[in-house]
Each structure stands twice: as structure tokens, then as C-alpha cells.
Amino acid sequence: MQPSFLSRSKSTDDPIGVFDSGIGGLTVAKALKTVLPNESLVYFGDTAHLPYGEKSKASLQAYVIKSIDFLLEQNAKLILIACNSASAAAFELAQAYVGSRVRVVNVIDPIVEYISQKFDNQDIGLIGTRQTVHSRVYEHKLAARNPTVKLHALATPLLAGMIEEGFFNNSISQQIVAEYLQNFASKPIKGLVLACTHYPLIKKEIEAFLGVGVEVIDASGIVAEAVRKALVSESICRNATKPAQDFFFVSDFTESFAATTRIFFGEAVQLALYKLWE
């Protein structure tokens, strides 16, 4: 017999499924609640395996499939891969895996669409994890969408871990940001893509270093709008007949992680434990 989630029809009251390696995806979840306040969320942070940006492609693909299985069991009507590294390594695999059961959205395509439309014939910077940058996924997608955009990508592996540990908006984070961003000093960039969902928490520090004239592009709101459009196209938007319910799961729990989620989401978040490999 097939599991119920393989044959069950989607309902407008079903939640949006969101997953990330840790708490970075909460920046996207918060944006989703702003753009889609009537929708319920099921969020899964695979904290036992963070950071995703330092993992192999094969490992990321395994984590993504297991996370998708969990969200399907929660009756997710749409699944958002709220991680650039996972999107780069496993989006096509995820689409093939779920087939017609549910729509899968990643965090890369909406940004590629945004910068291809807004930065014609201009230079754009990008910072992200090693996995995202070394995959060259942004370069490939931009070349297909608008080859006049010149992308300067830089791996910034210390930033996600720094943020996970709560080191942001202080002298330590300012020094690390400055050390990385000086690489763009000689490049005439007009925008900088934050290609990691952790990075919005240091957006102000990045803006202060780059100064006026460079748009710092936070994916959260752009991705949330892409999810809204996907729900509309699938005719699965939720009616506000009763309050939305949100659920947050992690694959490993620590007190420091719980405290940091308050900073990311702007309020206390009740976390439940789900061990991915059991």
C-alpha cells in the first residue's frame, strides 16, 4: 500500500513546507508570513547536518530527499527549498522525485529573474557558501536568461557559521564582512546578491561597507513573492476562514539554537525535534 501522502489530493488548507540546513531559512519563513499571512507553514531545519555549504553534492541530495519526505508526510501543498546550497545541488533531483505530487520552488530562480530584469548590461556581485559559488549555478542560469549581466561571485564560508553562533552586528562580524567585501572594491558592481538565507541578518553591515549606489539584494521578499505566484498558479491559496497554524521542526536541538531563532524570526518559536535519519 502506498503511503497516504502519495495519493492524497492537495487542499488549500494544507501548509507550505519550508526547509533549510538550520535557522537561515527562517528569514524566508518570516517573509512568507508577511506576504502570505493566511498561509500555514511547516518549517524543517536540518540542524544536525549544518552547515550545508560545506557538504558534498551527494550528501546534500540525500538530505534534501529525506527533508522532502518529511514535509510530504506533513501534507505540504508546496515545498520551498529555502537554502541556496541545497537548491544548487538538488533542485532538479527534487523536482524529479516529487513529480506531479507537489510544486517545488527554490531560492535561486526568483533572484536570477530579478537581476536579469533589473541589471541589464551591469556588473553584479554575489556572496554565498562554497557549495553555491563553486556550483556556478547563478552564472549558468544568468547566461541563459540575460548574458549581458556580468556576475562576480565570491565564496564567503565564514559568514553562515558566524551568524549561526550569534556573531553579527558587532566588531567581529564587521571585520569579517570588510575582509570579504574588499574583494569587490575594484569591481564596478551595482548590486550584491546575498546568496545565502543567513545573510539578511548582516545586510545593514554589508550596506554600510558598500555605501550608496550598490543595491544589497535580500532574496527573502523576492522568494516569498515567487511562492505567492506559484500558489495562485496552482489554485491552492488558503482562505482566511480560521487562523493559520505554523509548526517548526529541527533535526537536532540546542538551547543556543532556540535562542537564535528568536532573533531570526523576530519572536519566540516553539521547536519540535524530528531526527531525519530515524
N, C-alpha and C positions, 0 to 999 in steps of 0.2 A: 504493500500500500504506500502511495506517495504521502510525504508529509503534507499537512493541511495548507502550508504556505505556498506549495507548488500549484495548487489548483484553486485556491480561494480568490474570488474576484476582489479587486480593489474597491474600497469605499472612500468617499470624500472625508469621512471622519477618521480614517487611518492617519497615523503620524508620518511626518517626514523623517527619514533616517539619515543621520549625520555621523561620520566617523573620522577620526584623526589619530595620530600617534599619542597625543596627550591633550594638553589644555589649549594648544594653539587654535584648534578648530572652534573653541568657544567664542572667538572673535567673530567667526562666521555665524555661529548659532545666535549670537546676540543680534547681528544684523538681520538674520531671518525673522526674529521676533519683532523687529522694528518694521520691516517691510510686510510681514505676514503675521500680524498679531493674533489672528483667529486660528492659525495652524498649530497643531500639537507636534512636538519634537521627541524623538528618541535619539539620544546622543551616546556614542560609544567612544571612549578614549582608550586606546590600546597602550596604556602606560607601562605595561610590563615589557614592552619592546621598544620604547623610545630611546634615542631619537631615530625616527625613520630615515632621516637624511644621511645617516652613516651606514645603513644596511644595504645588502646586495639586492639586485633586482629580483632574484628568485625568492629571497626572503620576503620582500615587500609584497610580491604577488600572492604568496601563501597567506600573509596577514590580511590582505585585502579580501580574499575569498572567504576566510573564516569570519571576518567582520561583517561581510555581506550576508552570510548565512544567519548570523545572529540578528541582524536588522530585518531580514525576511521573516524570521520567527516572531518578530515583534510587529508583523503586518505593515511594514513600511510601504507606503504607496509611491515613494520616490526616494532614491538614495543619493546623497551628496558625499563625494569623496572630498572632505574638507582639508586636504593635505596636498601640497604641490609634489612632494616626493612620491607619494602613493599614486597620484594622478599620472605623473610621468611614467612610472614603472608598470602600472597595471590597469589603466582605464580601458583600453581595448579588450583586455582579458576579462575585465568585469562586465563589460557590455555583452561579450560573447557568452559568459557564464549565466547571466540572468535572462538573456534572450528577450522574449516579449513579456516576461513576468512583471517587470518594473522598469521605469526610466532611471538611468544613472546619469548624474551630472558631475562634472569635475570642476576644479577651480582655475584651470589653465585657459580653456577655450573662451570663457567670457572676457578675460583680460586681453587675450590676443585680439579678439574682436574690438575691444575698446581702444587699444593703442593703434591698431591698424587703421581705424577710422579717424582718430584724433591727431596722430603724429605723422602724417604723410610727409615723406622726404625729410625726416628729422632723426636725430640720434636719441636713443633711449637707453638708460642704464637699467640693470636688473641685479638684485641680490637674492640669493637663496642658498639652500643646502647644497652639498657636493652632489648628491644624487640628482637633484633637479637641474643644476647647472651642467653637469657632465653629460646628462642625457641629451642636451641640446634641443629639448622638445619645443621650447619657445622659438628658437631660431628656425626650426623646421616648419612650425605652424605659421610663423610670420612670413616666411619665404613664400608659402602657398597663398597666404591671404593678402599681403601687401609687401612685396620685396623692396619697396623704397624706404622702409623703416630700417635703420641701422641699429642693431642691438649690441650693447656692451654688457655681457653677463659676468658676474663675479661671485664665486663661492664664498660664503661667509659662515663657516661651520661653527664658530664660537657663539653666534648670536642666539640660536634657539636654546641651547643649554643654559646660557647666561640668563635668559628670560625665564626658563623653567625653574631656575634656582632663585628667582626673585630679584636678580641684579639688573634693574632698569631704572631710568630716571635718577641716576646717581653718578658720581665721578667715575666709577669703574666702567659703567656702560658707555658714558660719554667718550672715554679714552678708546675703548674698543671700536665704537662706531667711527670715530675720527680716523683711527688707524686703517680701517677697511675703506672708508669712503674717499680717502685721499687718492685712491686709485682712479677716481673719476675726475680729478682736478684738471687734467689736461684734455678731457673729452668734452665736447660741446653738447652735453645731454640736456634735453628739455623736460625729461621726466625720468623717474626712477620707480621701477616696479618692485613692490615688496612681495617677492615670490615665495613667501612662507607665511602661514597664518599666525605665527607668533609675532611677526614684526610690527603689526599695528601698535603694539604696546610701546614701541620706541619710535613711533612716527614723528613725534614732536622733536626728539633729539636729532633725528635724521634731517628734518626740515630746518632746524636751527643751524646745522652744519652746512647744508647745501645752499641755504639762503633763498631769496626770492628769485623767481624765474625758472625754478625747477619744480614740476609737479610731482609730489610723492604719491604714488598710486597704491592705495589700500584696496585689496581685492574684495574685502568683505561685503560692502554695499553692492558692488557690481555683480558679484556671485549671487547674492540674495535676490537681486532683480532677475537674474537668469533663471533661478529656481521658480520665481513667481510666474515667469513666462512659460516655463515648462509645465507647471500645474494647470495653467489656463489652456495650453495646447492639448493637454490630456483630459481636460474637463474634470479635474479631480480637486478643485479648490474647495476648502471646507466652509460650510455655512456657520455663522456665529449663533447657533441655537443654544449652545451650552459652552461653558468656559473650556479653553484649551488646557490640556494636561501635558506637561513635559517630564521626561524621565532621563536621567543621566547615569551612565554606567562606565566603569573603568575596569581594566583587567588586572590592575594592582593598585592598592590603596595605601597612601601615607598621609599623615596629618599635615605635612608641609604642602602636599599636593592639594588637599582640601582647602587649605588657607589661600593658596594661589588662585584657585578657581573663583574665589570671591572677587579678586582683582580683575580677572579676565571678563567675567560675566556681569560685574557691577553689583552683585548681590550674592547672598549665600546660596549655594547649590547643594541639594541633597544627592549624594553619590551612592550608587549601589555597586557591589562587586560582581563582575562576571568574568570568570577565568576562561580565556579564549581557547585554551588547548585542552580543556577538560570536557 
